[in-house]
Amino acid sequence: MTKTALITGATGGLGHEFVKIHAQRGGNLVLVGRNPKKLTDLKAKVEQRYQVKAETIAVDFSDPTAAQTIFDQVQKMNVKIDILINNAGLGGQGEFIERTMDQDVSMMKVNMLVPTELMKLFLPLFVKRGSGKVLNVSSSVAMTPGPLQAEYYATKAYLTSLSNAIAYEVKDTGVTVTTLMPGAMDTGFAKAGGLTHTKMFAHGVSPVKVAQDGYAAMLKGKLNEFAGLPSYQRPLVSLMPMMPKKMMMGFVANQQSDKG
């Protein structure tokens, strides 16, 4: 049976990889992003190459009505969503007291509010019919506070905690909620967040394998999937919750500095 996936942030980076993976499996798509032209171009490309059906929804996630707009448009299209991939994210570097409130509020809306609202809107439909999968793209940084990206790290901690709790609540309904927690990736995210000069993104990995691992974990109904971490980082991530916070924050702050 053909499954339809709604993917936010579909036109670039990790989102684009999710689009290709799902389309390669013969799945239909609802592509969500900010840029109407990029969405239209992607729709044409996907439909021609993979012979699947794709719909588009152009929306600015900083708009308070973004999630409701997405949901309402899906209802008007009369499309049944089987998979919800909350991929869109917004980053940004700088000391908390120096960043503007507008910058941080926008980040909270994109990284926290919209995924929460989309789950609030779509999950009841999933549970009612006894099937459906959610994949929330968080980050491995959710495991620790993050000096010089304090707001970003906090938003990902929120999304991870929320996703895990909801996964438990729906565990007997036929619905699963998986959290993807990648490391630094070589996508447009770093450039948009002003992070390309940092040590953290000096060795960003390709989003291709990250998307493959995340999608596979979602199909299996896994709780969390760490992906795209260099071998030297894997032990560190698993130890993060047990390490002294001051030591961990010192390491994180160092990673925000210039590549040198």
C-alpha positions as CSV (number, residue, x, y, z in Angstrom):
1,M,0.0,0.0,0.0
2,T,1.3,3.4,-0.9
3,K,2.2,5.6,2.1
4,T,2.1,9.3,2.1
5,A,4.8,11.2,4.0
6,L,4.5,14.9,5.0
7,I,8.1,16.3,5.3
8,T,8.8,19.8,6.6
9,G,12.0,21.5,5.4
10,A,11.7,19.3,2.3
11,T,13.7,21.4,-0.2
12,G,17.2,21.2,1.2
13,G,19.7,19.1,3.2
14,L,18.4,16.3,5.3
15,G,14.8,17.0,4.3
16,H,15.6,16.6,0.6
17,E,17.2,13.2,1.4
18,F,14.1,12.1,3.2
19,V,12.1,13.0,0.2
20,K,14.3,10.9,-2.1
21,I,14.3,7.9,0.2
22,H,10.5,7.9,0.6
23,A,9.9,8.5,-3.2
24,Q,12.3,5.7,-4.1
25,R,10.1,3.4,-2.0
26,G,7.1,4.4,-4.1
27,G,5.6,6.7,-1.5
28,N,3.6,9.9,-2.2
29,L,4.6,13.2,-0.6
30,V,3.4,16.4,0.9
31,L,6.4,18.8,0.6
32,V,6.5,21.6,3.1
33,G,8.9,24.5,3.0
34,R,9.1,28.3,2.8
35,N,10.1,28.8,-0.9
36,P,7.3,28.2,-3.3
37,K,9.5,28.0,-6.4
38,K,11.9,25.4,-4.8
39,L,8.8,23.4,-3.7
40,T,7.4,23.5,-7.2
41,D,10.7,22.5,-8.8
42,L,11.1,19.6,-6.3
43,K,7.5,18.4,-6.9
44,A,8.2,18.3,-10.7
45,K,11.5,16.5,-10.2
46,V,10.2,13.9,-7.8
47,E,7.0,13.1,-9.8
48,Q,9.0,12.7,-13.0
49,R,11.8,10.7,-11.6
50,Y,10.0,8.4,-9.2
51,Q,6.5,8.3,-10.7
52,V,4.8,9.3,-7.4
53,K,2.4,12.0,-6.5
54,A,3.7,15.1,-4.6
55,E,1.7,18.0,-3.1
56,T,3.3,21.2,-1.9
57,I,2.6,23.6,1.0
58,A,4.5,26.9,1.2
59,V,4.5,28.3,4.7
60,D,6.7,30.4,7.0
61,F,7.3,28.5,10.2
62,S,7.7,31.8,12.1
63,D,4.0,32.5,11.4
64,P,1.9,31.6,14.5
65,T,-0.6,29.8,12.3
66,A,1.9,27.7,10.4
67,A,1.0,24.3,11.7
68,Q,-2.7,24.9,11.5
69,T,-2.3,26.1,7.9
70,I,-0.4,22.9,7.0
71,F,-3.1,20.7,8.6
72,D,-5.9,22.6,7.0
73,Q,-4.4,22.4,3.5
74,V,-3.8,18.7,3.9
75,Q,-7.5,18.3,4.8
76,K,-8.5,20.3,1.7
77,M,-6.3,18.1,-0.4
78,N,-8.1,15.1,1.1
79,V,-4.7,13.4,1.6
80,K,-4.2,10.8,4.3
81,I,-0.9,11.3,6.0
82,D,0.8,8.1,7.1
83,I,4.2,9.5,8.0
84,L,5.0,12.8,9.6
85,I,8.6,13.9,9.4
86,N,9.3,17.0,11.4
87,N,12.6,17.9,9.8
88,A,12.6,21.8,9.6
89,G,15.0,23.4,12.0
90,L,16.6,26.7,12.7
91,G,20.0,27.3,14.3
92,G,22.1,30.3,15.4
93,Q,25.2,31.0,17.3
94,G,26.0,33.8,19.9
95,E,25.9,34.6,23.5
96,F,22.4,34.6,25.0
97,I,22.5,38.2,26.1
98,E,23.7,39.3,22.7
99,R,21.2,37.5,20.5
100,T,17.9,39.4,19.9
101,M,14.6,38.2,21.3
102,D,13.2,37.9,17.8
103,Q,16.0,35.5,16.8
104,D,15.4,33.3,19.8
105,V,11.6,33.4,19.5
106,S,11.8,32.4,15.8
107,M,14.0,29.5,16.7
108,M,11.6,28.3,19.4
109,K,8.7,28.5,17.0
110,V,10.5,26.5,14.3
111,N,12.2,23.9,16.5
112,M,9.6,23.5,19.2
113,L,6.2,25.0,18.6
114,V,5.6,23.8,15.0
115,P,6.6,20.2,15.6
116,T,4.5,20.2,18.8
117,E,1.5,21.6,17.0
118,L,1.8,19.3,14.0
119,M,1.9,16.3,16.4
120,K,-1.1,17.6,18.3
121,L,-3.0,17.9,15.0
122,F,-2.0,14.7,13.2
123,L,-1.4,12.2,16.1
124,P,-5.1,11.9,17.1
125,L,-5.8,10.8,13.5
126,F,-3.0,8.3,13.6
127,V,-4.2,6.9,16.9
128,K,-7.8,6.7,15.8
129,R,-7.0,4.6,12.8
130,G,-4.3,2.6,14.7
131,S,-1.4,3.3,12.4
132,G,1.1,6.1,11.6
133,K,4.7,7.0,12.2
134,V,6.4,10.2,13.4
135,L,10.0,11.0,12.9
136,N,11.2,14.1,14.8
137,V,14.6,15.5,13.8
138,S,16.4,16.6,17.0
139,S,20.1,16.5,17.5
140,S,22.8,14.8,19.5
141,V,23.3,18.1,21.3
142,A,20.0,17.6,23.1
143,M,22.1,15.6,25.6
144,T,23.9,18.6,27.1
145,P,23.5,22.4,27.7
146,G,25.2,24.4,24.9
147,P,27.1,27.6,25.7
148,L,27.1,29.9,22.6
149,Q,24.1,28.0,21.2
150,A,22.1,28.0,24.5
151,E,18.7,28.4,22.9
152,Y,19.3,25.8,20.1
153,Y,20.5,23.1,22.4
154,A,17.6,23.8,24.7
155,T,15.1,23.5,21.9
156,K,16.5,20.2,20.9
157,A,16.4,18.9,24.5
158,Y,12.7,19.9,24.6
159,L,11.9,18.1,21.3
160,T,13.7,15.0,22.4
161,S,12.0,14.8,25.8
162,L,8.6,15.5,24.3
163,S,9.0,12.9,21.6
164,N,10.2,10.2,23.9
165,A,7.3,10.8,26.3
166,I,4.7,10.8,23.5
167,A,6.3,7.6,22.2
168,Y,5.5,6.0,25.5
169,E,2.0,7.3,25.6
170,V,1.1,5.9,22.2
171,K,3.1,2.6,22.5
172,D,0.0,0.4,22.4
173,T,-1.9,2.2,19.6
174,G,-0.1,1.1,16.5
175,V,1.6,4.5,16.3
176,T,5.3,5.1,16.8
177,V,7.3,8.3,17.5
178,T,11.1,8.1,16.7
179,T,13.6,10.8,17.4
180,L,16.6,11.2,15.1
181,M,19.6,12.7,16.9
182,P,22.3,13.5,14.3
183,G,25.7,15.0,14.8
184,A,27.1,18.0,12.7
185,M,26.1,17.6,9.0
186,D,27.3,19.2,5.8
187,T,24.1,21.0,4.9
188,G,22.8,24.5,4.5
189,F,21.9,24.5,8.2
190,A,25.4,25.5,9.3
191,K,25.6,28.4,6.8
192,A,22.2,29.7,7.8
193,G,23.1,29.5,11.5
194,G,26.5,31.2,11.0
195,L,28.3,28.0,12.1
196,T,30.5,27.1,9.2
197,H,33.6,28.6,10.8
198,T,33.4,26.5,14.0
199,K,35.3,23.3,15.0
200,M,31.9,21.6,15.4
201,F,31.2,21.8,11.7
202,A,34.7,21.3,10.5
203,H,34.0,17.7,9.8
204,G,30.3,17.8,9.1
205,V,29.1,14.5,7.6
206,S,26.9,14.0,4.5
207,P,23.1,14.0,5.3
208,V,22.6,11.0,3.0
209,K,23.5,8.3,5.5
210,V,21.9,10.2,8.4
211,A,18.6,10.3,6.5
212,Q,18.9,6.6,5.6
213,D,19.5,5.6,9.2
214,G,16.8,7.9,10.5
215,Y,14.2,6.6,8.0
216,A,15.1,3.0,8.8
217,A,14.8,3.6,12.5
218,M,11.4,5.2,12.0
219,L,10.2,2.2,10.1
220,K,11.3,-0.1,13.0
221,G,9.6,2.2,15.5
222,K,12.8,2.8,17.4
223,L,12.8,5.4,20.2
224,N,16.0,7.3,19.4
225,E,18.5,7.0,16.6
226,F,22.0,8.6,16.9
227,A,23.4,9.0,13.4
228,G,26.2,10.7,11.5
229,L,28.5,10.9,14.5
230,P,32.3,10.5,13.9
231,S,33.7,7.4,15.7
232,Y,35.5,9.6,18.3
233,Q,32.2,11.3,19.3
234,R,30.1,8.2,19.8
235,P,31.4,7.3,23.3
236,L,31.3,11.0,24.3
237,V,27.6,11.3,23.4
238,S,26.6,8.2,25.4
239,L,28.6,9.6,28.4
240,M,27.2,13.1,28.2
241,P,24.5,12.7,30.8
242,M,27.0,11.3,33.3
243,M,29.8,13.8,32.8
244,P,30.2,16.9,35.0
245,K,28.2,19.7,33.4
246,K,30.9,22.3,33.7
247,M,33.4,20.0,31.9
248,M,30.8,19.2,29.2
249,M,29.9,22.9,28.7
250,G,33.6,23.8,28.4
251,F,34.0,21.2,25.7
252,V,30.9,22.5,23.9
253,A,32.0,26.1,24.1
254,N,35.4,25.1,22.6
255,Q,33.7,23.4,19.7
256,Q,31.9,26.7,18.9
257,S,35.2,28.5,18.4
258,D,37.0,29.0,15.0
259,K,38.3,25.9,13.2
260,G,41.8,27.3,13.6
